[in-house]
Amino acid sequence: MLEAPDNAIKCLDKGFVRLVDSMGGDDAIVQAARVSYGKGTSKVSQDRGLIRYLMRHRHTTPFEMVEFKFHCKMPIFVARQWVRHRTANINEYSLRYSEARDDFYIPKSEHIQFQSALNKQGRMGEVSKELKEKVQNYFQEISDRSFQIYSELNQAGVARELARAVLPVNLYTEWYWKNDLHNLLHFVGLRSDSHAQYEIRVFSDAMAESIKSVAPFAWEAYQDYAVKGLRFSRIEQSLLEQNLPDRVVDDLIGDVDYQITATLHHNKPREDGDLFPLYQKQGGDDTLDDFKLKWDSGEIKTGNVRELREFKEKLTSLK
């Protein structure tokens, strides 16, 4: 197996992730979404807005038009978690055809913890220095001894497909992994989460760097709506409807009216005398004097008009 290439992101003690190739980017998402029109958008801002709309409304097919191919090296136990994401094309280093290399994962002391009492799949708590050293020694011992036995069987002519069975899952393997952006984002969403196992999280974080580079608008939208956004269940929405005072909802709706007005003005500047009628057209009910006071404060933020109007509809439904 190879050492980490110069253009790879190193992961764990001997692993890496390397972007080999990619097809498409933000432009491919927009192209696929607008195929019925026969042409794309004329402005980058329109492309960004469309991608955000698609992500917000979970229209996933256009994101499948972007593909990534990675070359990765990871411990076998990480690969077995990884391969649970079944939407990829994979070609893995085969121990039936090739000899195993003396490459084993030994955890660093800071990543050795006790079994979590709260999470059956997690770890937590500080482990003594003596126990950490014992864990590392056991990892090293079983790695050395198993590889010694494997080599012995190999030299004796025992079939590689059988001899490999004595090797532990901290042995490093490698593969080429190809996946589309939609499913890759799903992978990153699960495996870069703070609850994911550390050893796979570092690989997921490395792959995320390629997404940021190849499709920055899609990555931004994914962060805003999937990672940092909130979705309310019917029960949660009912609680908000019952307990959120109308005056609070009205204040929020009023702020949105100003943001829509400011965004429309930013996209297509109006004369000063046209701003208040534009605000009223969005549903704003402040007086002219109050409007001027708030408008001149310079604290009104702009956004995406479609998104703001959707947000206003959600707020109105809470009343």
MOWO-V181507 format. One line per field, one symbol per residue. phi: phi as a letter, one per 40 degrees, with the letter a starting at -180 (. if undefined). psi: psi as a letter, one per 40 degrees, with the letter a starting at -180 (. if undefined). burial: b if it has 16 or more other ideal C-beta (glycine too) atoms within 10 Angstrom, else e. A space follows every 50 residues. Layout:
# MOWO-V181507
phi = ???
psi = ???
burial = ???
This chain:
# MOWO-V181507
phi = .cccccccccbfcbcabbccaabgadccccdccbcccgacccbccccccc ccccccbfccddcccbbbbbbbbacdcccccdccccccbbbbdbccbbcc bcbbcbccdcbcbcccccbcbbbagcbcdcccccccccdccccccccccd ccccccgcdcccccccccccccbaabbbaccdccccdcdccccccccdcc cccccccccccdccbcccccccccbccbcbbbcdccccccccbccdcccc ccccccdccccccccccadbcdccccdccccchcbccdcccccccccgbc ccabdcccccccccccccc
psi = iiihideihhhadeiihhhdiihiaddddddddedeeeiaieiddddddd ddddddefgdddeeehihhihihiidddddddedgeeihihihheddiii ighihhiideehiihhedheeaiiihiidddddddddddddddddddddd dddddeehhdddddeehieeihiiihhhiiddddddddddeeieeihddd ddddddddddddddgddddddddddddeiihhidddddddddehiddddd dddddddddddddddddghiideedddddddeeheiiddddddddedeeh iiahddddddddddddee.
burial = eeeeeeebbebbebbbbbbeebebbbbbbbbbbbeeeeeebeeeeebbbb bbbbbbeeeeebbbbbbbbbbbbbbbbbbebbeebeebeeeebebeeeeb bebbbbbeeeebbeeeeeeeeeeeeebeeeebeebeeebeeebeebbeeb eebeeeeeebeebbebbbebbbbbbbbbbbbbbbbbbbebbbeeebeebb bbbbbbbbebbeebbebbbbbbeebbeeeeeeeeeeeeeeeeeeeeeebe ebbebbbbbbbbbbbeeeeeeeeebbeebeebebebeeeebeebbeeeeb eeebbebbeebbeebeebe
